[in-house]
Amino acid sequence: MEKRSIKAKFKRSFAGGTAVLLILLALLPVRLANAEGSSVEGAKTPPPPIEAGLVQPFGVFDPNHKYLDSGSATLSNDGDGKVVVSGRTTAKQTVDTVGVSTLVQRWTGSTWVDVGSTSTSTATNRSTVYGSESRELSTGYYYRIKSTHWAKKGDTTEQGVKYTGSILVN
């Protein structure tokens, strides 16, 4: 008799737990959709969509590059509209020229637009270059960095482009 009641209790609790799990899973897409479309306090636009199918940093260099190895950029929010933009490029060996260009982009609510001018750092007869600068941006917008990285040796120039994730500048 006791075995039956334990089995019956288990079946009821399992069925109830399964029903709760299914309801939660059914509501999850609604919560995700609302989160993506909602705005954050102080933001003048809704956040940009998550880049589908891509991981941060967005962009991949050609694995067949002979000289260009890697590149990265960062956008740091210091508050009151002040940010630090930095970029780094690494070659697989010492090259004639290695460089990085960074360009700030702002989300309008529907598209990314370039803001200000491109900042470029280069180094000769090196394998790495790093550049950084402070900038002042309009608050309440989402920003990201488009970075272009290159390595040149002789007549060969290899290049790659990456994008950072976005941040809300306040």
C-alpha positions, -999 to +999 in steps of 0.1 A: +000+000+000+028+024+009+046+017-024+014+028-043+011+060-025+047+069-030+044+062-067+011+081-069+027+111-051+057+109-074+035+109-105+015+139-093+046+159-083+063+150-116+033+159-136+029+192-117+066+200-121+065+192-158+035+215-163+052+244-144+084+239-165+064+239-198+046+271-188+079+288-179+094+277-212+064+290-231+067+324-214+105+327-219+103+339-256+079+366-245+102+378-218+132+378-242+112+397-268+101+423-243+136+427-229+151+434-263+125+459-272+124+477-239+144+508-232+168+514-203+163+544-180+182+573-195+184+558-230+171+579-259+166+548-282+158+512-276+189+490-273+203+476-306+194+441-314+217+412-304+238+403-334+224+370-344+248+341-348+278+361-339+300+361-308+318+391-293+340+405-306+320+405-338+341+396-368+366+370-378+399+373-395+408+351-424+426+321-409+448+319-440+465+353-432+502+349-433+510+381-412+478+394-395+471+375-363+446+392-342+429+425-333+406+439-307+390+472-296+374+484-264+350+512-255+350+521-218+324+544-203+339+569-178+306+586-171+293+621-180+297+613-217+334+606-214+347+574-230+380+558-237+384+542-272+413+518-277+425+493-303+452+467-307+465+448-337+490+419-335+509+404-364+523+368-364+558+383-369+576+416-372+561+434-403+569+466-422+537+482-409+510+471-384+480+493-378+446+498-362+419+523-369+389+528-346+356+545-355+328+552-330+293+543-342+260+553-325+227+534-326+199+556-339+172+531-329+172+515-364+208+516-377+244+523-368+259+557-379+295+568-378+303+595-352+333+618-355+365+609-373+386+577-375+415+574-351+446+555-365+477+541-348+505+525-368+539+511-360+568+502-383+591+472-380+570+458-351+545+430-345+520+449-323+504+483-322+482+498-295+463+531-296+440+548-271+422+581-268+396+598-247+364+611-264+333+630-253+300+616-267+264+626-264+248+608-235+217+585-237+228+566-268+243+532-274+277+532-290+301+506-304+335+506-321+342+495-356+379+486-357+400+479-388+433+460-383+461+455-408+496+441-413+518+449-443+550+431-453+565+438-487+537+440-513+513+420-491+487+438-470+462+418-449+432+434-432+403+425-409+374+443-394+358+438-360+329+454-340+327+456-302+295+450-283+274+481-276+273+502-244+250+529-232+269+561-226+256+581-197 
